[in-house]
């Protein structure tokens, strides 16, 4: 069993040792409280640095997410702009076609009247009724002006010209010195309206000799 005196001696030795350590730190110009404070500051600084890194990582992740969303929005916007542009062009084209060919029925009826007037003036005698002849001729001129204004063009093939099934209508074939398929006679001129066939020219075609 240890004696009370021995315990006292041991405690005195520990106290003296602690005091000696503090004295050594003091002799070295270092304060224990300052060391403890510095250690606490370093730990706090590390914690703050770690928190800042986490915030930066989170912020960078958010930036990347926003960039991705922005790219997706740009892609959708470009698609919508392209769709709008296509729809606009399609509408303008359809409107243009409607404007061009809205007069198609009227033009067909006008051509029939024009044919009658032209046939009448071909067989009229200008000496017998000059006033009537001049009036019909003037009316034909007005029709010509109107046809030009609405985009109508006459299809008037020449004799000897090659038959074109896109513009001509052959009503018969006759033996002829002309080459096979050549136009021998034009019965009635045809017409185009803004480049589209309105009425084919009626012709007689050579079947050869």
Secondary structure, DSSP 4 states (H G I P E B T S, - for coil): ---HHHHHHHHHHHHHHHHHHHHHHHHTT--HHHHHHHHHHHHHHHHHHHHHHHHHHHHHHHHHHHHHHHHHHHHHHHHHHHHHHHHHHHHHHHHHHHHHHTTHHHHHHHHHHHHHHHHHHHH--TTT-HHHHHHHHHHHHHHHHHHHHTTEEEE-PPTTPBP-TTTEEEEEEEE-SSPTTBEEEEEE-EEEETTEEEEPEEEEEEEE-
